Every structure is written in C-alpha cells, then in structure tokens.
Amino acid sequence: MTGQERSEEKSECVSLSPMMEAVPAPPESERVCVFGTGDLGRSLGLRLLQAGYGVVFGSRRPHSRSSLLPHGAQVLGHAAAAQSAHLIFIAVQREHYDFLVPLANQLKGKVLVDLSNNLRKNQYPEANAEYLQSLVPGAEVVKGFNTLSAWSLQNGPSDANRQVYICGESVEAKQAVIAVATKLGFSALDQGFLSVARELEDFPLQLFPQWRLPLRISIGLSAAFFFYLLIRYVIYAYVTQGEDISFRIMVSLANQVCPIVSLIMLSLCYLPGVLASFLQLYRGTKYRRFPNWLDRWMLCRKQLGLLSLGFAFLHVLYTLIIPIRYSVMFWVTEHTVSVIRENRTTMFDTTTAWHDDSYLSLGILGFGLYVLLGITSLPSVINALSWREFSFVQSKLGHLTLLLCTAHTYLYGWNRFLSSSTYKWYTPPGYMLCLVLPSVVLLLKLLLITPCVDRTITRIRQGWERGADQRNPKDSQPLIP
Ligand code: NAP
C-alpha cells in the first residue's frame, strides 16, 4: 500500500462502532468487503456482522453513507476497502461495473462475488459474472447469492430459503464463498464453472415455470365446462321454460365447475404414471427415455395435484354455504309452508337417506385424503418422510383419493344416469363427462395391480429387460426369485 493510499484510507475510513478504536480489527480471513451500500449490500453486511465477520463497505461516498449502515461496520473508499479483505461482494448494478476497472491492481488475486441480477432474460450478450471477469481478469469471480433477496437476508437464518447457488472457475475461490455461506446459515450448491452464471442469473426471473401448463389446463377446463353448463342449465331453462335462473351462475354453476375440474385434474395427475407403466411394459425395459410430452407431464404432476386440491377446496366452501343462500332458504320455506297448507304427509325414504349419506361421506373422506396429499407434497414434509412412506401416500393413498372422489361423483349421479330428462338437448351433464377420465385411469390402474402385470412391472423397475436373457446368458437369472 502506498503512503498516499494509506492516508486516503485514513481520511475515508468511517468507523460505525464507538468501540472500533479499542477492538482490534479481525484478521483478513475473517473480514469481508461489500461494494455498494444499497439494499442488498446493507442486508448482506448486517448478516455477515451477525455471523461474526468484520465487514468493510466500499462506497463512492463513504462519509454520507455511514449513518445508513449496520452498527459495527466500516465504510471506506473502494480502493481502500478492496485492500482490507480477500473476499469482496459486489452489490452494485451491472451497469456500473466499469468503476472496477481502475481498481484492477487492488483487486488482483481477490475473490469477487457477483450478486447481480438482470431485469429480463438475455438482457446482455454475456452473463454479468463473465462480464465482471472480463473487466477484472486478475480477480477470481464467483457468481452467487443472487437468488436471495435483501428482504430474506434481513429476516435472518430462520428464513425458509436456505440455499445459495454458486459457480466459478477457481475451486479455492468457490470454497472461500461456500465457507462464508455456511457460516451465514446457508447451504451452498456448487453449480460448476462460470459459464453456468447466466442460468443462475435467470433463476430470479422465472415466473412459475412448472405451474404454467397446469394453470393453462385448469383455466381451459374451467372455461369449457362453465360455458357447457351455462348452456345446459341457464340458457336451456330460459329457452324451454322461459325461466330466468341466471342468478345461479354465481354459486350453483361455480359449484358444478369446481368439482368437475378438480376430478379431471386429479385424474390427469395419475394418468401419466399409469401411461408410463404401460409404456415400460410394452417396451419391456425401463432403460429407454419416455417421450418428451410424457416427461413434461410427469414433471408437473405436483402442480396438477395442488390445483385440483384448490378446486376441491372451493367445492367444499360452496357446498357449505348452500343452506344460507337466499334462494335455498326461500324454496325450503315455500316447500314447508305448502306441505302444511295442503296438509300433505311426506314419508321418510331410507334409500334416499342412505344414498345421501354415502355420497356425502365419500366426498368428505376423499377431501380428507386430498388434503393429506397436499400436505405431503410440501418440501419440509417430504424431507421428513422415507421414500416408502412418500410413495405410499402419493401413489396408494392418491389412487384411493381418486377412487373415493369418483365414487362420490357416481353416487351424485345415482339414478339420473338412466333418466332421459337428464340429457338436456341430448347432452350429458358435466359430472357424467368428468367421470370418463378418472374411470379410465382407475381401470388401467386396476389392470396394473393384477398379480401377473404387477410382477412384470416390478421386475422391469428393478432392471430386468425383456429379451436380455437371450442376448446375454449371464442375465438369465431372474431378478426376482
Ligand atoms: P441499490 O439499492 O440500487 O444499490 C446499489 C449500490 O451500488 C448503491 O447503493 C451504490 O452504493 C452503488 N452504486 C450505484 N451507482 C454506482 C456507480 N455508478 N458506481 C459504483 N457504485 C455505484 O441496488 P441493490 O438492490 O442493493 O442491488 C445491488 C445488486 O444486487 C444488483 O445488481 C441487484 O441486481 C443485485 N440483487 C439485489 C437484490 C435485492 O433484493 N435488492 C437481490 C439479489 C440481487 P454507494 O452509493 O455506496 O457507492
């Protein structure tokens, strides 16, 4: 360090701790530097201080920033701050990175952690971290921490987001960053070389990538069934009887669309697994890739399931408010009054009572299991389950849920399946249409669990290949005795 730089450091140095003079400065390995005193810089600095690091901020205006920074940190000019630590976090927007060029000498051999993100994908020809490396070739650039937000850093170690992704060319530099991340309470995942930086920079810009297809399916199904039921229900009543029941759109129609979409989406959640099993049976091996569409479908099963749970939940809510609806209360009162006025006697019908109770009970049990499936898809719950427990809940109980909800819908239809008045304008009601897919899935699943098919599929999943016995006599031992 030249004498001029030393005097610059002395004049620029702003200690934020009244005890700073008395407390000896931590060694360089325990000191980290943060360039930039903005939102992320300040939050990161605070977290570093809490973890026991000495923090030196590098700022364009160290004097005016001192009051904003966490208690115990130092703030210096960039050049002086760079010399005080081996590891420097760059919490500055990429557009301003050229301020680092004149600091090339001070940054030689230092580890620069690029925290930057962009406003949109492919905003620049190269990744920000690669750009930083090209500006300061003598430093070791590591991309990392950019998937955290200033807010989550401030929340402290209790925040749920505990993973940070890093990449870079130098193993030592990455180890230094991993050590800091670990001390801050994060688990750092090394993603490889700096060429991966663009991917890491795209992470925060993702907009529900795995939810897109399930969301489109649910919106498409809801819209299609809404219009279908509107025609069969409201428009049909108006055209054939001149009756205006448009008020039923808000609750009755919605309460028909929700269970229909829910049941179809639940079937769509289990259909790809069944199709994959049949494909493996047909091919006689598990060592061939599934077609891309099936792969994509399988990857969004969790989202399909959660959306279907959402629709089921709405169905439950709509059903619970039925007794307090004005139209329902009106008709119940009307009916009671007319029975009294006409002195009519109505008989209790045990068959109807059995039907009603069974229908409701299957719905309640199905919904209970639905909720269980939803809970066991939460990452924290998945981590607490063994693979066998998880597959028991998601596969066995999942198919049971589908069975219960399908049976609930069949019971809802009950004797209306055979009544010609059900088929208004020769069209089947929505609940009949929605039974097609779950019935197919359940039938296919039933085929798969028959002992002879199940034995073959289990062997295939354990590595057995049809035809391999002829190809290699050593493989002739069955995998399952
Ligand atoms: P910010 O609040 O705008 O702060 C940026 C800091 O950069 C300023 O406080 C300033 O510090 C410094 N700076 C501004 N212009 C400069 C220039 N021309 N030359 C040198 N330094 C300059 O931004 P931020 O939200 O902290 O974000 C910083 C970086 O982290 C960005 O690249 C962002 O994409 C990334 N990031 C932010 C978050 C977040 O939650 N905020 C999360 C992940 C990643 P001085 O005035 O002290 O020099």
Boltz pocket constraint, residues with backbone or C-beta under 6 A from the ligand:
constraints:
  - pocket:
      binder: B
      contacts: [[A, 35], [A, 36], [A, 37], [A, 38], [A, 39], [A, 40], [A, 41], [A, 58], [A, 59], [A, 60], [A, 61], [A, 65], [A, 90], [A, 91], [A, 92], [A, 93], [A, 94], [A, 96], [A, 99], [A, 115], [A, 116], [A, 117], [A, 118], [A, 145], [A, 146], [A, 147], [A, 148], [A, 149], [A, 150], [A, 151]]
      max_distance: 6.0
